[in-house]
Amino acid sequence: MVTDPLNEELTPQTRLESSLMLSDLVARIATFIISNVIVNHGEMLNEERMYVANAFLQRVTSTHLCNHKLTNEGIVFKYKGQQFDLHEEFKTMTLTRSVYEHLVMFYFIYEHPKTVVEQRIVWNYWKINSLKNLLDYAPGDNEQVRKEQEEALKEIEVLRNNIFDTHLGNLCRKKLEEWTAVEKAAQNICIEFYRARGRADVRRVSYSMAWKYLFQEEEMSLLYRHLSMHCHPVYNGLLQYQSQALTDEGYDGIPLYLSTCFLARLCKMFLKLIPHGHQMLTGEFSEQDISMLTQLSQIKDMQSSTSQP
């Protein structure tokens, strides 16, 4: 059932309905988790990392719900007083891409680090790059902007010192010092620590390469290229846009299906941060519902679908 949206032997309408049904299930689970945490675990949100983790889940869920609504209702144009539906397979790609990027960042901040020290450095590195976005424009005569930038510079220095106060941070100091330098432009990218020739090292991981970390399918790193191609004014993407079928051939629900799988994975990761988190779903959702959530979170080969024009 969880792969019906990919089954080309089914009718286009059946595939779309399957995408909508699976999307609705995962959205209901996500909104339940958000509400349950606010009501029953509100004290956890006083801690910065959990507060931000909850924001991740809420933003991804709201973005996904927009995707669901747009997929379900489509786009209607008016021409000389008459309405007609605009057929576009890629209309929700930007939303899906946003969900994917949030999932990737959540994974590298909350799940991928192997130690508390790694987690601390990754967190501070992410915050530094976020703060650098405040430095990307000249304040002019705006005193408020100037003050914000001064505060950002101070906090960046504190965070950098926090990184180099650790043994691991000093082992990887050359790279980390360069990447976090104030004069370096912000890079919304992930980092991971690893061992090379018996010593600790660090590297940056792009969104396009994060797929193999999340789903153990290295060749699926092509997915992000596909998402980006239909979110930016890229020549090949526009050619595919123009050559798409005029009628639904079953691919209209694929972006929503991808978004559903990404949200399912985020839900699974978020629940690990809550004491006995996965028990939260028991009794509220059926065993089948929970099993489908797990299967969707482990999405496999999408290559045939993402290669469609």
C-alpha positions as CSV (number, residue, x, y, z in Angstrom):
1,M,0.0,0.0,0.0
2,V,2.8,2.4,0.9
3,T,4.3,2.1,-2.6
4,D,1.0,2.5,-4.6
5,P,1.9,6.1,-5.7
6,L,4.9,4.6,-7.5
7,N,3.0,1.7,-9.1
8,E,2.7,2.5,-12.8
9,E,0.3,-0.4,-13.3
10,L,-2.3,1.5,-11.3
11,T,-4.5,4.2,-12.8
12,P,-3.3,7.8,-12.4
13,Q,-6.3,8.6,-10.2
14,T,-5.6,5.6,-8.0
15,R,-2.0,6.7,-7.6
16,L,-3.0,10.2,-6.7
17,E,-5.6,9.1,-4.2
18,S,-3.0,6.8,-2.6
19,S,-0.6,9.8,-2.3
20,L,-3.3,11.9,-0.7
21,M,-4.3,9.1,1.7
22,L,-0.7,8.4,2.9
23,S,-0.1,12.2,3.2
24,D,-3.2,12.6,5.4
25,L,-2.1,9.7,7.6
26,V,1.4,11.1,8.3
27,A,0.1,14.6,8.7
28,R,-2.4,13.4,11.3
29,I,0.4,11.6,13.1
30,A,2.7,14.7,12.9
31,T,0.1,17.1,14.3
32,F,-0.7,14.6,17.1
33,I,2.9,14.5,18.1
34,I,3.2,18.3,18.0
35,S,0.1,18.7,20.2
36,N,1.0,15.9,22.6
37,V,4.4,17.4,23.2
38,I,3.0,20.9,23.8
39,V,0.4,19.6,26.3
40,N,2.2,16.7,28.0
41,H,5.9,17.6,27.6
42,G,5.8,21.4,27.6
43,E,8.7,21.6,30.2
44,M,11.0,20.0,27.6
45,L,10.5,23.0,25.3
46,N,12.2,25.2,27.9
47,E,15.5,23.7,26.7
48,E,16.9,25.4,23.6
49,R,17.6,22.3,21.5
50,M,14.1,20.8,22.1
51,Y,12.5,24.2,21.5
52,V,14.2,24.3,18.1
53,A,13.5,20.7,17.3
54,N,9.8,21.3,17.9
55,A,10.0,24.3,15.5
56,F,11.5,22.0,12.9
57,L,8.6,19.6,13.1
58,Q,6.0,22.3,13.1
59,R,7.4,24.1,10.1
60,V,7.8,20.9,8.1
61,T,4.3,19.8,9.0
62,S,2.8,23.2,7.9
63,T,4.8,23.1,4.7
64,H,3.6,19.6,4.0
65,L,0.0,20.5,4.7
66,C,0.3,23.3,2.0
67,N,1.7,20.7,-0.3
68,H,-1.3,18.4,0.4
69,K,-3.8,21.2,-0.2
70,L,-2.2,22.3,-3.5
71,T,-1.9,18.7,-4.7
72,N,-5.5,18.0,-3.8
73,E,-7.1,21.2,-5.2
74,G,-4.7,21.9,-8.0
75,I,-4.5,25.3,-9.7
76,V,-7.4,26.9,-11.4
77,F,-7.0,29.7,-14.0
78,K,-9.7,32.0,-15.5
79,Y,-9.8,33.0,-19.1
80,K,-12.5,35.1,-20.5
81,G,-14.9,34.2,-17.7
82,Q,-14.2,30.5,-17.9
83,Q,-12.3,28.3,-15.4
84,F,-9.9,25.7,-16.4
85,D,-7.4,23.6,-14.4
86,L,-3.7,24.2,-15.0
87,H,-2.0,20.8,-15.3
88,E,1.5,20.9,-13.7
89,E,3.2,17.9,-12.2
90,F,5.9,20.0,-10.6
91,K,3.7,22.6,-8.8
92,T,4.6,21.4,-5.3
93,M,8.3,20.7,-5.9
94,T,9.5,23.8,-4.1
95,L,7.5,22.8,-1.0
96,T,8.9,19.2,-1.2
97,R,12.4,20.6,-1.5
98,S,11.9,22.7,1.6
99,V,10.7,19.7,3.6
100,Y,13.8,17.7,2.4
101,E,16.2,20.4,3.4
102,H,14.7,20.7,6.9
103,L,14.9,16.9,7.3
104,V,18.5,16.9,6.3
105,M,19.5,19.6,8.7
106,F,17.5,18.0,11.5
107,Y,19.3,14.7,10.9
108,F,22.8,16.2,11.0
109,I,22.0,18.3,14.1
110,Y,20.1,15.8,16.2
111,E,20.8,12.3,15.0
112,H,24.0,11.9,13.1
113,P,26.5,13.2,15.8
114,K,28.0,10.2,17.6
115,T,29.0,12.0,20.8
116,V,27.9,14.9,23.0
117,V,30.9,16.9,21.9
118,E,30.2,16.3,18.2
119,Q,26.6,17.4,18.8
120,R,27.8,20.5,20.6
121,I,30.1,21.5,17.8
122,V,27.6,20.8,15.0
123,W,25.0,22.9,16.9
124,N,27.3,25.8,17.3
125,Y,28.5,25.6,13.7
126,W,24.8,25.7,12.5
127,K,24.1,28.7,14.7
128,I,27.2,30.6,13.5
129,N,26.0,30.2,9.9
130,S,22.5,31.3,10.8
131,L,23.9,34.4,12.5
132,K,26.1,35.2,9.5
133,N,22.9,35.8,7.5
134,L,22.4,38.9,9.6
135,L,25.7,40.2,8.3
136,D,24.9,39.9,4.6
137,Y,23.7,43.4,4.0
138,A,25.0,46.9,4.8
139,P,23.0,48.6,7.7
140,G,23.2,52.1,6.2
141,D,21.7,54.6,8.7
142,N,19.6,51.9,10.3
143,E,20.7,51.9,14.0
144,Q,18.6,48.9,14.8
145,V,20.2,46.8,12.1
146,R,23.7,47.9,13.2
147,K,23.0,46.9,16.8
148,E,21.7,43.5,15.6
149,Q,24.9,43.0,13.5
150,E,27.1,43.9,16.5
151,E,25.3,41.4,18.7
152,A,25.6,38.8,16.0
153,L,29.4,39.3,15.8
154,K,29.7,39.0,19.5
155,E,27.7,35.8,19.6
156,I,29.6,34.3,16.7
157,E,32.8,34.8,18.6
158,V,31.4,33.2,21.7
159,L,30.2,30.2,19.6
160,R,33.6,29.9,17.9
161,N,35.3,29.9,21.3
162,N,32.9,27.2,22.5
163,I,33.9,25.0,19.5
164,F,37.6,25.5,20.2
165,D,37.2,24.9,23.9
166,T,36.8,21.2,23.0
167,H,39.6,18.7,22.2
168,L,37.8,17.7,19.0
169,G,37.3,21.2,17.9
170,N,41.1,21.8,18.2
171,L,41.9,18.6,16.3
172,C,39.9,20.0,13.4
173,R,40.7,23.6,14.1
174,K,42.2,24.5,10.7
175,K,39.0,23.7,8.8
176,L,36.5,24.9,11.4
177,E,38.4,28.2,11.9
178,E,38.2,28.8,8.2
179,W,34.6,27.9,7.8
180,T,33.4,29.8,10.8
181,A,35.4,33.0,10.2
182,V,33.2,36.1,10.1
183,E,34.5,37.1,6.7
184,K,33.4,33.8,5.2
185,A,30.0,33.9,3.7
186,A,27.2,31.9,5.4
187,Q,26.8,28.4,4.1
188,N,23.6,26.6,5.0
189,I,25.3,23.2,4.8
190,C,25.9,20.3,7.2
191,I,29.1,19.0,8.7
192,E,30.1,15.6,10.0
193,F,33.1,14.2,11.9
194,Y,34.8,11.1,10.8
195,R,38.2,9.4,11.2
196,A,40.8,9.4,8.5
197,R,44.1,7.6,8.9
198,G,43.4,7.1,12.6
199,R,42.7,10.7,13.4
200,A,39.6,12.9,13.7
201,D,38.6,15.0,10.8
202,V,35.5,17.0,9.7
203,R,33.9,17.6,6.3
204,R,30.9,19.5,4.9
205,V,28.0,17.6,3.5
206,S,25.8,19.2,0.8
207,Y,22.0,18.7,0.6
208,S,22.6,16.9,-2.7
209,M,24.7,14.2,-1.0
210,A,22.7,13.9,2.2
211,W,20.4,11.3,0.7
212,K,22.8,8.4,1.2
213,Y,23.1,9.3,4.9
214,L,19.4,9.3,5.4
215,F,18.3,6.3,3.3
216,Q,21.5,4.3,2.6
217,E,20.9,4.6,-1.2
218,E,23.9,6.4,-2.5
219,E,22.6,6.6,-6.1
220,M,19.5,8.4,-4.8
221,S,21.6,11.6,-4.3
222,L,20.1,12.4,-7.7
223,L,16.9,13.2,-6.0
224,Y,18.0,16.6,-4.8
225,R,19.1,17.5,-8.3
226,H,15.6,16.6,-9.5
227,L,14.0,18.7,-6.8
228,S,16.2,21.7,-7.5
229,M,15.8,21.4,-11.3
230,H,12.1,22.1,-10.9
231,C,12.5,24.9,-8.3
232,H,15.1,27.0,-10.1
233,P,15.1,28.5,-13.6
234,V,17.3,25.7,-15.0
235,Y,17.3,25.0,-18.7
236,N,16.7,21.2,-18.5
237,G,14.0,21.7,-15.9
238,L,12.1,24.2,-18.1
239,L,12.4,21.8,-21.0
240,Q,10.9,19.0,-18.9
241,Y,8.2,21.5,-17.7
242,Q,7.2,22.2,-21.3
243,S,7.2,18.6,-22.4
244,Q,5.2,17.3,-19.5
245,A,2.0,15.4,-20.4
246,L,-1.1,17.6,-20.8
247,T,-3.0,15.0,-18.7
248,D,-2.3,13.3,-15.5
249,E,-0.2,10.2,-16.1
250,G,0.2,9.3,-12.4
251,Y,3.1,11.6,-11.5
252,D,1.2,14.6,-10.0
253,G,1.2,13.0,-6.6
254,I,4.9,12.1,-6.5
255,P,6.1,15.4,-5.0
256,L,3.5,15.0,-2.2
257,Y,4.5,11.3,-1.7
258,L,8.2,12.4,-1.3
259,S,7.1,15.1,1.2
260,T,5.1,12.4,3.0
261,C,8.1,10.1,3.3
262,F,10.3,13.0,4.5
263,L,7.8,14.0,7.1
264,A,7.5,10.4,8.3
265,R,11.2,10.2,8.8
266,L,11.3,13.5,10.7
267,C,8.5,12.2,13.0
268,K,10.5,9.0,13.7
269,M,13.6,11.0,14.5
270,F,11.7,13.6,16.6
271,L,10.1,10.9,18.7
272,K,13.6,9.6,19.7
273,L,14.1,12.9,21.6
274,I,11.0,12.3,23.8
275,P,11.2,9.8,26.7
276,H,9.3,6.7,25.5
277,G,8.4,8.8,22.4
278,H,7.3,6.0,20.2
279,Q,4.9,4.7,22.8
280,M,3.1,8.0,22.3
281,L,1.5,6.7,19.1
282,T,0.3,3.4,20.6
283,G,-3.4,3.4,21.3
284,E,-3.9,6.6,19.3
285,F,-3.1,5.0,16.0
286,S,-3.5,1.4,14.8
287,E,-0.6,-1.0,14.4
288,Q,-1.1,-0.7,10.7
289,D,-0.9,3.1,10.8
290,I,2.3,2.9,12.8
291,S,3.7,0.3,10.5
292,M,3.0,2.4,7.5
293,L,4.7,5.4,9.1
294,T,7.8,3.2,9.6
295,Q,7.7,2.0,6.0
296,L,7.3,5.5,4.6
297,S,10.2,6.7,6.7
298,Q,12.4,4.1,5.0
299,I,11.6,5.2,1.5
300,K,13.6,3.2,-1.1
301,D,14.3,3.5,-4.8
302,M,12.6,6.5,-6.3
303,Q,14.8,6.6,-9.4
304,S,12.2,5.6,-12.0
305,S,9.8,8.2,-10.7
306,T,12.3,11.1,-10.4
307,S,13.5,10.4,-14.0
308,Q,10.1,11.1,-15.5
309,P,9.7,14.3,-17.6
